[in-house]
């Protein structure tokens, strides 16, 4: 009964420790997802498919507000935007076309002789601001009435370009909320990385070093997926790999995270065959990442299938390992298993969004990134709690050593008394 009570107390303690990051996440989401504009600050936009130079007709999303980039290889997709700009007195800010930031090689607008600036996700212009979350195209101030614009974009990664026509002030507020969300994600991962690196120096446990590698890879991956990594002077060199560079970072991240889960769940003895498979799978992921860095155009054709398959297999392996660890009473394993499951759901939800199936506000675009940060935070709490277990075990060993030393002479004397004399 005492053992069951202690286990219940341990589960309640784990639940309270895991509730902290989850509560912060729940408090932060409504702040970012709140309404940012009122009536009259946005006009309705309809997209109509257009044939490209090769005669193919681009697809649009179900609601007609997104242009789908099929991915696979670089080719242009185009659509015609139809909207109506109301008459104004000039006191309000100008109208802009705002497109959610997705990994495209080129995106631009055209109407007759008028052309917008051409934007490149991997080569951000100097005027895009800090941590942008979308592409902005200001419209001429004298445009009124029915407007038709041609949207042209190309890229090797699958994405859905969602188009809105907003007042510039509203677009700036959207950018500010997106920047706040991205900054919180990056700061959290950076703090966790530094924390675990310091803990590795104190505890000399290899799992802290692996966690540092995982959080560093996550920071690079998320900043690359958001396009912010390419604004940095040194990391801007990674833009030459385009979409393959993002795939490479994702594959390396999967390999490191699987090794982290194996060690956290203590799976080497419990599931040796599966652990050997995970080790081999990590090597295969690293080799595929190296192939991505070769920059071969033929790789773009197979990466969408191979990448999705790699994420699916890694998700299944990670859930299997952490759930098995939870069954063996590994500390904080159940909360981590829940958050890992939520991360997998969020990743595949993002994949559905990139196919243009659902509305794509800022909070949904960053959904899986926030869940990933929450998972990393709970995992860090679990690792820190293991230090106290190591300390308690060390204290028990230190207390047991003098007792053992006191008992050894008594045992030796008792053995001598019980041993009959020779001869």
C-alpha positions as CSV (number, residue, x, y, z in Angstrom):
1,X,0.0,0.0,0.0
2,X,2.9,2.3,0.8
3,X,4.4,1.6,-2.6
4,X,1.2,2.4,-4.4
5,X,0.9,5.7,-2.4
6,X,4.4,6.7,-3.3
7,X,3.7,5.9,-7.0
8,X,0.5,8.0,-6.9
9,X,2.5,10.9,-5.3
10,X,5.1,10.5,-8.0
11,X,2.5,10.6,-10.8
12,X,0.9,13.7,-9.3
13,X,4.3,15.4,-9.0
14,X,5.0,14.6,-12.7
15,X,1.6,16.0,-13.7
16,X,2.3,19.2,-11.8
17,X,5.8,19.5,-13.4
18,X,4.4,18.9,-16.9
19,X,1.5,21.3,-16.4
20,X,3.8,24.3,-16.1
21,X,4.9,24.4,-19.8
22,X,1.4,23.4,-20.9
23,X,-0.2,26.2,-19.0
24,X,2.2,28.8,-20.5
25,X,1.4,27.4,-23.9
26,X,-2.3,27.7,-23.3
27,X,-2.0,31.3,-22.1
28,X,0.2,32.3,-25.0
29,X,-2.0,30.9,-27.8
30,X,-5.1,33.1,-27.2
31,X,-2.8,36.2,-27.2
32,X,-1.5,35.4,-30.6
33,X,-4.7,34.0,-32.1
34,X,-6.8,37.0,-31.2
35,X,-8.4,39.2,-33.8
36,X,-6.1,41.8,-35.2
37,X,-8.4,43.8,-37.4
38,X,-11.9,45.0,-37.6
39,X,-14.5,45.4,-40.4
40,X,-13.4,47.4,-43.3
41,X,-9.7,46.6,-42.9
42,X,-9.8,43.5,-45.2
43,X,-11.5,42.8,-48.5
44,X,-12.6,39.5,-49.9
45,X,-10.2,37.8,-52.4
46,X,-11.0,35.1,-54.9
47,X,-8.4,33.0,-56.7
48,X,-9.0,31.6,-60.2
49,X,-6.5,29.2,-61.7
50,X,-4.4,30.2,-64.7
51,X,-2.5,28.1,-67.2
52,X,1.3,28.4,-66.9
53,X,3.8,28.6,-69.7
54,X,3.6,24.8,-70.3
55,X,-0.2,24.8,-70.4
56,X,-0.8,23.3,-66.9
57,X,-3.5,24.8,-64.7
58,X,-2.5,25.5,-61.1
59,X,-4.7,24.2,-58.3
60,X,-6.3,26.4,-55.7
61,X,-7.5,25.5,-52.2
62,X,-11.0,24.5,-51.3
63,X,-11.9,28.0,-50.1
64,X,-10.4,29.6,-53.2
65,X,-8.0,31.7,-51.1
66,X,-4.7,29.8,-51.6
67,X,-2.4,28.9,-54.4
68,X,-1.0,25.4,-54.1
69,X,2.7,24.8,-54.9
70,X,2.9,21.0,-55.7
71,X,6.6,20.8,-55.0
72,X,8.9,18.1,-56.4
73,X,10.7,20.4,-58.9
74,X,10.9,24.1,-59.5
75,X,8.1,25.2,-61.8
76,X,5.8,28.2,-61.9
77,X,2.3,28.2,-60.5
78,X,0.0,31.1,-61.2
79,X,-3.5,32.3,-60.3
80,X,-5.6,35.4,-60.8
81,X,-6.7,37.4,-57.8
82,X,-10.0,39.2,-58.0
83,X,-11.1,41.7,-55.3
84,X,-12.7,45.1,-55.0
85,X,-11.0,48.1,-53.3
86,X,-13.5,50.6,-51.7
87,X,-13.2,54.3,-52.2
88,X,-11.4,56.1,-49.3
89,X,-10.6,59.5,-48.1
90,X,-6.9,58.9,-47.8
91,X,-6.8,59.0,-44.0
92,X,-6.3,55.3,-43.7
93,X,-3.2,53.3,-44.5
94,X,-2.7,51.9,-48.0
95,X,-3.8,48.4,-49.1
96,X,-1.3,45.6,-49.3
97,X,-1.5,42.0,-50.5
98,X,-0.3,39.8,-47.7
99,X,0.8,36.2,-48.3
100,X,1.7,33.8,-45.6
101,X,5.4,33.1,-45.6
102,X,6.2,29.7,-47.2
103,X,9.4,28.3,-48.7
104,X,9.1,29.4,-52.3
105,X,11.9,30.4,-54.6
106,X,10.0,33.3,-56.2
107,X,6.7,35.0,-55.6
108,X,5.4,38.2,-57.3
109,X,2.3,40.0,-58.5
110,X,1.6,41.5,-61.9
111,X,-1.1,43.7,-63.5
112,X,-0.5,44.8,-67.0
113,X,2.7,47.0,-67.0
114,X,2.7,47.1,-63.2
115,X,4.8,44.5,-61.4
116,X,5.5,44.1,-57.7
117,X,8.9,43.3,-56.2
118,X,9.9,39.7,-56.5
119,X,10.3,38.0,-53.2
120,X,12.5,35.0,-52.4
121,X,12.0,33.0,-49.2
122,X,15.6,31.9,-49.1
123,X,17.0,35.3,-49.9
124,X,15.1,37.8,-47.7
125,X,15.2,41.5,-48.8
126,X,16.6,44.1,-46.4
127,X,13.2,45.8,-46.1
128,X,11.2,42.7,-44.8
129,X,11.8,43.5,-41.2
130,X,12.9,41.3,-38.3
131,X,11.3,37.8,-38.1
132,X,8.7,38.3,-40.8
133,X,5.8,36.0,-41.1
134,X,4.5,36.9,-44.5
135,X,5.2,38.5,-47.9
136,X,3.8,42.0,-48.3
137,X,3.1,43.7,-51.6
138,X,1.9,47.3,-51.3
139,X,-0.6,48.3,-53.9
140,X,-0.7,51.7,-55.7
141,X,-2.6,54.3,-53.7
142,X,-4.8,55.3,-56.7
143,X,-6.3,51.8,-57.3
144,X,-10.0,51.6,-56.7
145,X,-12.9,49.4,-57.7
146,X,-12.5,45.9,-59.2
147,X,-8.9,44.8,-59.4
148,X,-7.4,41.7,-61.1
149,X,-3.8,40.7,-60.3
150,X,-1.8,37.7,-61.5
151,X,0.0,35.8,-58.7
152,X,3.1,33.9,-59.9
153,X,5.2,31.6,-57.6
154,X,7.6,28.7,-57.9
155,X,9.3,26.4,-55.5
156,X,10.5,22.8,-54.9
157,X,8.7,22.4,-51.5
158,X,5.0,21.7,-51.2
159,X,3.2,24.8,-49.8
160,X,-0.1,26.7,-49.9
161,X,0.2,30.5,-50.5
162,X,-2.8,32.1,-48.7
163,X,-3.6,35.5,-50.0
164,X,-5.2,38.4,-48.1
165,X,-5.8,42.0,-49.0
166,X,-5.4,44.1,-45.9
167,X,-4.7,47.6,-44.7
168,X,-0.9,48.0,-44.2
169,X,-1.5,48.8,-40.5
170,X,-3.3,45.4,-40.1
171,X,-0.6,43.6,-41.9
172,X,2.0,45.1,-39.6
173,X,0.1,43.9,-36.5
174,X,0.0,40.4,-38.0
175,X,3.7,40.6,-38.5
176,X,4.3,41.8,-35.0
177,X,2.4,38.9,-33.5
178,X,4.2,36.4,-35.7
179,X,7.5,37.9,-34.7
180,X,6.6,37.7,-31.0
181,X,5.6,34.0,-31.4
182,X,8.8,33.2,-33.3
183,X,11.0,35.0,-30.8
184,X,9.4,33.1,-27.9
185,X,10.0,29.8,-29.7
186,X,13.6,30.6,-30.4
187,X,14.3,32.0,-27.0
188,X,12.8,28.9,-25.3
189,X,14.9,26.5,-27.4
190,X,18.1,28.6,-26.9
191,X,17.5,28.7,-23.1
192,X,16.9,24.9,-22.9
193,X,20.1,24.3,-25.0
194,X,22.2,26.4,-22.7
195,X,20.6,24.9,-19.6
196,X,21.3,21.3,-20.6
197,X,24.9,22.2,-21.7
198,X,25.5,23.5,-18.2
199,X,24.0,20.4,-16.7
200,X,26.2,18.2,-18.8
201,X,29.2,20.1,-17.4
202,X,28.0,19.4,-13.9
203,X,26.6,15.8,-14.2
204,X,28.8,14.5,-17.0
205,X,25.8,12.5,-18.3
206,X,25.9,12.0,-22.0
207,X,22.1,12.3,-22.3
208,X,22.4,16.1,-21.6
209,X,24.8,16.5,-24.4
210,X,22.4,14.7,-26.8
211,X,19.6,16.9,-25.6
212,X,21.7,20.0,-26.3
213,X,22.2,18.6,-29.9
214,X,18.5,18.0,-30.3
215,X,17.5,21.5,-29.1
216,X,20.2,23.1,-31.3
217,X,18.9,21.1,-34.3
218,X,15.4,22.1,-33.5
219,X,16.3,25.8,-33.3
220,X,18.1,25.6,-36.7
221,X,15.2,23.6,-38.3
222,X,12.4,25.9,-37.1
223,X,14.2,29.1,-38.0
224,X,14.9,27.7,-41.4
225,X,11.3,26.6,-41.9
226,X,10.2,30.2,-41.0
227,X,12.8,31.7,-43.3
228,X,14.5,33.6,-40.4
229,X,17.7,31.6,-40.5
230,X,18.6,33.1,-43.9
231,X,18.6,36.6,-42.5
232,X,21.7,35.9,-40.4
233,X,25.0,36.8,-42.0
234,X,26.7,33.4,-41.6
235,X,23.7,31.1,-41.9
236,X,22.6,33.0,-45.0
237,X,25.0,30.8,-46.9
238,X,22.6,27.9,-46.3
239,X,20.2,29.5,-48.8
240,X,22.1,27.9,-51.6
241,X,20.7,24.5,-50.7
242,X,17.1,25.9,-50.9
243,X,14.5,23.3,-49.9
244,X,17.0,20.5,-49.7
245,X,18.7,22.3,-46.8
246,X,15.5,22.3,-44.8
247,X,15.0,18.6,-45.5
248,X,18.6,17.9,-44.4
249,X,18.1,19.8,-41.1
250,X,14.9,17.9,-40.5
251,X,16.4,14.5,-41.1
252,X,19.4,15.2,-38.8
253,X,16.9,16.4,-36.1
254,X,15.0,13.1,-36.3
255,X,18.2,11.1,-35.9
256,X,19.3,13.0,-32.8
257,X,15.8,12.9,-31.2
258,X,15.5,9.2,-31.6
259,X,18.8,8.7,-29.8
260,X,17.6,11.0,-27.1
261,X,14.4,9.0,-26.6
262,X,16.3,5.7,-26.5
263,X,18.5,6.9,-23.7
264,X,15.8,8.7,-21.8
265,X,13.5,5.6,-21.9
266,X,16.4,3.3,-21.0
267,X,15.4,1.1,-24.0
268,X,18.8,-0.5,-24.6
269,X,18.1,-3.4,-22.2
270,X,14.3,-3.5,-22.5
271,X,14.1,-3.5,-26.4
272,X,17.6,-4.3,-27.7
273,X,16.4,-5.3,-31.2
274,X,14.4,-2.1,-31.7
275,X,17.3,0.0,-30.4
276,X,19.6,-1.6,-33.0
277,X,17.1,-0.8,-35.7
278,X,16.9,2.8,-34.4
279,X,20.7,3.1,-34.6
280,X,20.7,1.8,-38.2
281,X,17.7,4.1,-39.0
282,X,19.6,7.1,-37.6
283,X,22.6,6.3,-39.9
284,X,20.2,6.0,-42.9
285,X,18.7,9.4,-42.0
286,X,22.1,11.0,-41.7
287,X,23.1,9.6,-45.1
288,X,20.0,10.9,-46.7
289,X,20.7,14.3,-45.2
290,X,24.2,14.2,-46.7
291,X,22.6,13.4,-50.1
292,X,20.4,16.5,-49.7
293,X,23.4,18.6,-49.3
294,X,24.8,17.5,-52.7
295,X,22.2,19.8,-54.4
296,X,21.1,17.3,-57.0
297,X,18.0,18.4,-58.9
298,X,16.8,14.7,-59.1
299,X,16.6,14.6,-55.3
300,X,13.8,17.2,-55.3
301,X,11.6,14.7,-57.1
302,X,11.9,12.0,-54.4
303,X,12.3,14.1,-51.3
304,X,8.6,14.7,-50.7
305,X,7.9,11.0,-50.5
306,X,11.1,10.0,-48.7
307,X,10.8,12.8,-46.3
308,X,7.2,12.1,-45.3
309,X,8.1,8.4,-44.9
310,X,11.1,9.3,-42.8
311,X,9.0,11.5,-40.4
312,X,6.2,8.8,-40.2
313,X,8.6,6.0,-39.3
314,X,10.5,8.2,-36.8
315,X,7.2,9.2,-35.2
316,X,6.2,5.5,-34.8
317,X,9.6,4.6,-33.4
318,X,9.6,7.5,-30.9
319,X,6.1,6.8,-29.6
320,X,6.9,3.1,-29.3
321,X,10.0,3.8,-27.3
322,X,8.6,6.4,-24.9
323,X,5.4,4.5,-24.3
324,X,7.4,1.4,-23.4
325,X,9.4,3.5,-21.0
326,X,6.3,4.8,-19.4
327,X,5.1,1.3,-18.8
328,X,8.4,0.6,-17.1
329,X,7.8,3.6,-14.8
330,X,10.4,5.9,-16.3
331,X,10.0,9.3,-14.7
332,X,8.0,11.8,-16.7
333,X,7.5,9.3,-19.5
334,X,3.7,9.6,-19.7
335,X,3.6,13.4,-20.1
336,X,6.4,13.2,-22.6
337,X,4.5,10.5,-24.6
338,X,1.4,12.7,-24.6
339,X,3.3,15.7,-25.9
340,X,5.2,13.6,-28.5
341,X,1.9,12.4,-29.7
342,X,0.6,15.9,-29.9
343,X,3.7,16.9,-31.8
344,X,3.1,14.2,-34.3
345,X,-0.5,15.3,-34.8
346,X,0.6,18.9,-35.2
347,X,3.2,18.0,-37.8
348,X,0.7,16.1,-39.9
349,X,-1.9,18.9,-39.4
350,X,0.7,21.3,-40.8
351,X,1.2,18.9,-43.7
352,X,-2.5,19.1,-44.4
353,X,-2.4,22.9,-44.1
354,X,0.3,23.0,-46.7
355,X,-2.0,21.1,-49.1
356,X,-4.5,24.0,-48.7
357,X,-7.2,22.2,-46.8
358,X,-7.7,24.5,-43.8
359,X,-7.5,28.1,-43.0
360,X,-4.0,29.1,-42.1
361,X,-3.8,31.8,-39.4
362,X,-0.5,32.6,-37.7
363,X,-1.2,30.5,-34.6
364,X,-1.9,27.4,-36.8
365,X,1.2,27.9,-38.9
366,X,3.3,27.8,-35.7
367,X,1.2,25.2,-33.9
368,X,3.6,22.2,-34.1
369,X,6.5,24.5,-33.3
370,X,4.9,25.5,-30.0
371,X,4.0,21.9,-29.2
372,X,7.6,20.9,-30.0
373,X,8.9,23.5,-27.6
374,X,6.5,22.3,-24.9
375,X,7.7,18.7,-25.4
376,X,11.4,19.8,-25.1
377,X,10.6,21.8,-21.9
378,X,8.9,18.8,-20.3
379,X,11.7,16.5,-21.4
380,X,14.2,18.9,-19.9
381,X,12.2,18.8,-16.6
382,X,12.4,15.0,-16.7
383,X,16.2,15.1,-17.2
384,X,16.7,17.6,-14.4
385,X,14.6,15.4,-12.1
386,X,16.9,12.5,-12.8
387,X,19.7,14.4,-11.3
388,X,18.0,14.3,-8.0
389,X,17.5,10.6,-8.4
390,X,21.3,10.2,-9.0
391,X,22.0,12.3,-5.9
392,X,19.6,10.3,-3.7
393,X,21.2,7.1,-5.0
394,X,24.6,8.5,-4.2
395,X,23.5,9.5,-0.7
396,X,22.1,6.0,-0.1
397,X,25.4,4.5,-1.3
398,X,27.4,6.7,1.0
399,X,25.2,5.9,4.0
400,X,25.4,2.2,3.2
401,X,29.1,2.1,2.9
402,X,29.9,2.8,6.6
403,X,27.2,0.4,7.7
404,X,28.8,-2.3,5.4
405,X,32.2,-1.6,6.8
406,X,30.9,-2.0,10.3
407,X,29.2,-5.3,9.5
408,X,32.3,-6.8,7.8
409,X,34.4,-7.3,11.0
410,X,31.3,-8.7,12.8
411,X,30.7,-11.2,9.9
412,X,34.4,-12.2,9.9
413,X,34.4,-12.7,13.7
414,X,31.2,-14.7,13.5
415,X,32.8,-16.9,10.7
416,X,35.9,-17.5,12.8
417,X,33.7,-18.6,15.8
418,X,31.7,-20.9,13.7
419,X,34.7,-22.5,12.0
420,X,36.0,-25.5,14.0
421,X,39.7,-25.4,14.8
422,X,41.9,-27.7,12.7
423,X,43.7,-30.7,14.2
